[in-house]
Amino acid sequence: MLNERIKTLRDAYRINQKDLVDALHVSKQTVSNWENDNVVPSIEMLVKMTEFFHVSADYLLGLDNRIYLEITGLSLEKTSLIQQIVDNLKKAGKSS
């Protein structure tokens, strides 16, 4: 599950393995091994991935499917606009 989540998040962020390598300061082989389920990332790397992808460790590990947006520092008005966009996207997804 973890290997699939890493690849899915990388694809969703439209980055390649090299981009993730650069962001996490690991080798390309390391990222490849994670995605091929040959090696499990260390706790330190899990934490770095949660910060990079803005997801919880539970999400990465497949224990929780909820995804959160980091909006700390935005005004209530901007937060409200983001919530409206999310609501509209959810409604659009139900009708398609």
Secondary structure as a PSIPRED ss2 file (coil, helix, strand):
# PSIPRED VFORMAT (PSIPRED V4.0)

   1 M C   1.000  0.000  0.000
   2 L H   0.000  1.000  0.000
   3 N H   0.000  1.000  0.000
   4 E H   0.000  1.000  0.000
   5 R H   0.000  1.000  0.000
   6 I H   0.000  1.000  0.000
   7 K H   0.000  1.000  0.000
   8 T H   0.000  1.000  0.000
   9 L H   0.000  1.000  0.000
  10 R H   0.000  1.000  0.000
  11 D H   0.000  1.000  0.000
  12 A H   0.000  1.000  0.000
  13 Y C   1.000  0.000  0.000
  14 R C   1.000  0.000  0.000
  15 I C   1.000  0.000  0.000
  16 N C   1.000  0.000  0.000
  17 Q H   0.000  1.000  0.000
  18 K H   0.000  1.000  0.000
  19 D H   0.000  1.000  0.000
  20 L H   0.000  1.000  0.000
  21 V H   0.000  1.000  0.000
  22 D H   0.000  1.000  0.000
  23 A H   0.000  1.000  0.000
  24 L H   0.000  1.000  0.000
  25 H C   1.000  0.000  0.000
  26 V C   1.000  0.000  0.000
  27 S C   1.000  0.000  0.000
  28 K H   0.000  1.000  0.000
  29 Q H   0.000  1.000  0.000
  30 T H   0.000  1.000  0.000
  31 V H   0.000  1.000  0.000
  32 S H   0.000  1.000  0.000
  33 N H   0.000  1.000  0.000
  34 W H   0.000  1.000  0.000
  35 E H   0.000  1.000  0.000
  36 N C   1.000  0.000  0.000
  37 D C   1.000  0.000  0.000
  38 N C   1.000  0.000  0.000
  39 V C   1.000  0.000  0.000
  40 V C   1.000  0.000  0.000
  41 P C   1.000  0.000  0.000
  42 S C   1.000  0.000  0.000
  43 I H   0.000  1.000  0.000
  44 E H   0.000  1.000  0.000
  45 M H   0.000  1.000  0.000
  46 L H   0.000  1.000  0.000
  47 V H   0.000  1.000  0.000
  48 K H   0.000  1.000  0.000
  49 M H   0.000  1.000  0.000
  50 T H   0.000  1.000  0.000
  51 E H   0.000  1.000  0.000
  52 F H   0.000  1.000  0.000
  53 F H   0.000  1.000  0.000
  54 H C   1.000  0.000  0.000
  55 V C   1.000  0.000  0.000
  56 S C   1.000  0.000  0.000
  57 A H   0.000  1.000  0.000
  58 D H   0.000  1.000  0.000
  59 Y H   0.000  1.000  0.000
  60 L H   0.000  1.000  0.000
  61 L C   1.000  0.000  0.000
  62 G C   1.000  0.000  0.000
  63 L C   1.000  0.000  0.000
  64 D C   1.000  0.000  0.000
  65 N C   1.000  0.000  0.000
  66 R C   1.000  0.000  0.000
  67 I C   1.000  0.000  0.000
  68 Y C   1.000  0.000  0.000
  69 L C   1.000  0.000  0.000
  70 E C   1.000  0.000  0.000
  71 I C   1.000  0.000  0.000
  72 T C   1.000  0.000  0.000
  73 G C   1.000  0.000  0.000
  74 L C   1.000  0.000  0.000
  75 S C   1.000  0.000  0.000
  76 L H   0.000  1.000  0.000
  77 E H   0.000  1.000  0.000
  78 K H   0.000  1.000  0.000
  79 T H   0.000  1.000  0.000
  80 S H   0.000  1.000  0.000
  81 L H   0.000  1.000  0.000
  82 I H   0.000  1.000  0.000
  83 Q H   0.000  1.000  0.000
  84 Q H   0.000  1.000  0.000
  85 I H   0.000  1.000  0.000
  86 V H   0.000  1.000  0.000
  87 D H   0.000  1.000  0.000
  88 N H   0.000  1.000  0.000
  89 L H   0.000  1.000  0.000
  90 K H   0.000  1.000  0.000
  91 K H   0.000  1.000  0.000
  92 A H   0.000  1.000  0.000
  93 G H   0.000  1.000  0.000
  94 K H   0.000  1.000  0.000
  95 S H   0.000  1.000  0.000
  96 S C   1.000  0.000  0.000
